Amino acid sequence: MTAKSLAVEPREVTTKPGRARVEGGILATVGDLLSPLSWWNDLLVNLPLAYAFATVVGLVSRPLFGPALVVDYWLTNVLGFVLLHVRGETVLRGERPSYDRRTLARDLLLSVGYTAVVVALVWLGGLTFPGWLVA
């Protein structure tokens, strides 16, 4: 996989109302909701989403609850960073940015840091499978 294959070609943003504007608004909202840049967001959005997903996985295989929680939490963070980056660049430059390996690496590194906290919570028993679900 080359850096060129990861790059997204810049695209002018339309100023006319319609589908493009609605799509941009939806992406911006989802990116803001999933970005882990505030404590309340992680606490009220990313962690509950990851916990819900992990609970479903835990119903199938209880040992996979912890790994599923961590993986889904990490994925919500990465998606939030990517959407924030694209939205920010679009606002600043008036066009969709190219998303290269360096930007992806930075976003992944930030997500790994946040995910390390969730891994510690799972490891220390702070986040466990809800026992009341399977009595």
C-alpha positions as CSV (number, residue, x, y, z in Angstrom):
1,M,0.0,0.0,0.0
2,T,1.5,3.3,-1.0
3,A,1.0,6.8,0.5
4,K,-0.6,7.8,-2.8
5,S,-3.2,5.0,-2.4
6,L,-4.2,6.4,1.1
7,A,-4.5,10.0,-0.1
8,V,-7.9,11.4,-0.7
9,E,-7.9,13.9,-3.5
10,P,-8.9,17.5,-2.5
11,R,-12.4,18.4,-3.6
12,E,-14.0,21.8,-3.6
13,V,-16.9,22.2,-1.2
14,T,-20.1,23.4,-2.7
15,T,-21.7,26.4,-1.1
16,K,-25.1,25.7,-2.5
17,P,-27.6,24.2,-0.2
18,G,-28.5,20.6,-0.8
19,R,-27.2,17.2,-0.3
20,A,-23.5,18.1,0.0
21,R,-24.2,20.6,2.7
22,V,-26.3,18.1,4.6
23,E,-23.7,15.4,4.3
24,G,-21.0,17.8,5.5
25,G,-23.1,18.7,8.5
26,I,-23.7,15.1,9.3
27,L,-20.0,14.2,9.1
28,A,-19.1,17.2,11.3
29,T,-21.7,16.2,13.9
30,V,-20.6,12.6,14.0
31,G,-16.9,13.6,14.1
32,D,-17.6,15.9,17.0
33,L,-19.6,13.2,18.8
34,L,-16.9,10.6,18.3
35,S,-13.8,12.7,18.9
36,P,-12.1,11.9,22.3
37,L,-10.9,15.4,22.8
38,S,-13.1,16.1,25.9
39,W,-13.6,14.0,28.9
40,W,-17.4,14.2,28.7
41,N,-17.4,13.0,25.1
42,D,-15.5,9.8,25.9
43,L,-17.5,9.2,29.1
44,L,-20.9,9.8,27.5
45,V,-20.5,8.7,23.8
46,N,-17.4,6.6,23.0
47,L,-17.3,4.4,26.1
48,P,-21.0,3.6,26.1
49,L,-20.9,2.8,22.4
50,A,-17.9,0.5,23.0
51,Y,-19.5,-1.0,26.0
52,A,-22.8,-1.8,24.2
53,F,-20.9,-3.4,21.3
54,A,-18.7,-5.4,23.7
55,T,-21.7,-6.6,25.6
56,V,-23.2,-8.0,22.4
57,V,-19.9,-9.7,21.7
58,G,-19.7,-10.9,25.3
59,L,-23.1,-12.6,25.0
60,V,-21.6,-14.8,22.2
61,S,-18.2,-15.3,23.9
62,R,-17.6,-13.9,27.4
63,P,-13.8,-13.9,27.1
64,L,-14.0,-11.6,24.1
65,F,-15.8,-8.9,26.1
66,G,-12.6,-7.0,27.1
67,P,-10.9,-7.2,23.7
68,A,-14.1,-6.1,21.9
69,L,-14.5,-3.2,24.3
70,V,-11.0,-2.0,23.6
71,V,-11.2,-2.5,19.8
72,D,-14.5,-0.7,19.5
73,Y,-13.4,2.1,21.7
74,W,-10.3,2.5,19.6
75,L,-12.3,2.5,16.4
76,T,-14.7,5.2,17.6
77,N,-11.7,7.4,18.5
78,V,-10.0,6.9,15.1
79,L,-13.2,7.6,13.3
80,G,-13.8,10.7,15.4
81,F,-10.2,12.0,14.7
82,V,-10.5,11.4,11.0
83,L,-13.9,13.1,10.7
84,L,-12.6,16.1,12.8
85,H,-9.6,16.4,10.6
86,V,-11.5,16.4,7.4
87,R,-14.1,18.8,8.7
88,G,-11.4,21.2,10.1
89,E,-9.5,21.2,6.9
90,T,-12.7,21.8,4.9
91,V,-13.6,24.8,7.0
92,L,-10.1,26.3,6.9
93,R,-9.3,25.6,3.2
94,G,-12.7,25.5,1.6
95,E,-11.9,22.1,0.1
96,R,-11.7,18.5,1.3
97,P,-8.1,17.8,2.4
98,S,-5.9,15.0,1.2
99,Y,-5.6,12.5,4.0
100,D,-2.0,11.1,3.9
101,R,-0.1,8.6,5.9
102,R,1.4,11.2,8.2
103,T,-2.0,12.5,9.2
104,L,-3.3,9.0,9.7
105,A,-0.3,8.1,11.8
106,R,-0.9,11.1,14.1
107,D,-4.5,10.3,14.5
108,L,-3.7,6.6,15.2
109,L,-1.1,7.6,17.8
110,L,-3.6,9.9,19.6
111,S,-6.1,7.1,19.6
112,V,-3.6,4.6,21.0
113,G,-3.0,6.9,24.0
114,Y,-6.6,7.2,24.8
115,T,-7.1,3.5,24.3
116,A,-4.3,2.7,26.7
117,V,-6.5,4.3,29.5
118,V,-9.4,2.0,28.5
119,V,-7.1,-1.0,28.5
120,A,-6.0,-0.1,32.0
121,L,-9.6,0.1,33.1
122,V,-10.4,-3.3,31.7
123,W,-7.3,-4.8,33.1
124,L,-7.9,-3.4,36.6
125,G,-11.5,-4.5,36.6
126,G,-13.1,-1.1,36.3
127,L,-15.0,-2.1,33.2
128,T,-16.4,-5.6,33.3
129,F,-19.2,-7.6,31.6
130,P,-22.6,-6.8,33.1
131,G,-23.3,-9.9,35.1
132,W,-27.0,-9.1,35.5
133,L,-27.5,-9.8,31.8
134,V,-26.8,-13.5,32.2
135,A,-28.0,-14.7,35.5
